[in-house]
Amino acid sequence: MYIANCGRLPENWTVENLMRKHPSKPYNPNIAYVFYLADFIESWGRGIEKILEACEADGLSVPEFTVNPGDVMIKFSAPEDKVVRKSEKVTEKVTEKELNILKLLEQDPGYTYSDLADKLSVSRKTISEKIKILKNKGILERIGSDKKGYWKIN
């Protein structure tokens, strides 16, 4: 998982500066202060430290930080044995055809009925029936409109 923040590190700072105790120098102090007043942050300069502590507590590797001219990006990696696909959690509740639909929607939640029908070589009506079943089982829901929405696997 990647998280990016549009902003810059203070002048002459490197990733190494972030990884050890350091003073806080918010890129935009006004926005940082508003977040502080709204209780979204508890103190200055503890964000990276808290991320590293949380990763260690969960037995995860240290995230990889990349500093670009206009942003800072963090890459979190999960060990393979901790990665559980949503479609693997529901296999006992669904048929093979329903599972195939879920696997495709896991790859791209934006697939339409027609996309799914093409990929599974079945009719659009079959897809419609299977999705209706998945929705009734509470496994699948549509978020947003038919045209611009996406599928969410519960």
C-alpha positions, 0 to 999 in steps of 0.5 A: 500500500502506498500513501503519498503526501503532496509537500516537501521535507524541510531544506537539506532533510533526507529520509534518514532525518525522518527515521530518527528523533527530529524537530517538527517542521510542518510544510504548512503550519497553518493547516497543521495548527487547524488539525491540532485544534480539531484534535486530528493530531495530538502533538507535533513531530510524532507521526513517523515515530508512531507509524514505525511503532505500529509496524513493529507492534504488528510484526511488519517490516519498516515502511519504505520512504521515497522523497520526491521534489513535490511529495513524500511517499510511504510504501507499506508491505505486508508479508504474504502470509498476512495477505487475505483476499476478500474472495477467500473469506466468503468461499463457503457462502458462494457458488463457483460462478459467484466466486469468479465474479467476486474475484474479478470485482476484487481486481477491478471494482469498476467492472460493469455487468457487460465487462463481467459477462465478457470476461466469464463468457456468460450472458449479461442476464446471468451476471445480473442474476448472480450479482442479485444473489450476492447482494441478497447474501450481503456479500456485495453492494453497489456504491454510487451510481450504475454509471460511475459507481463501483462494487464493494465486497463486504 
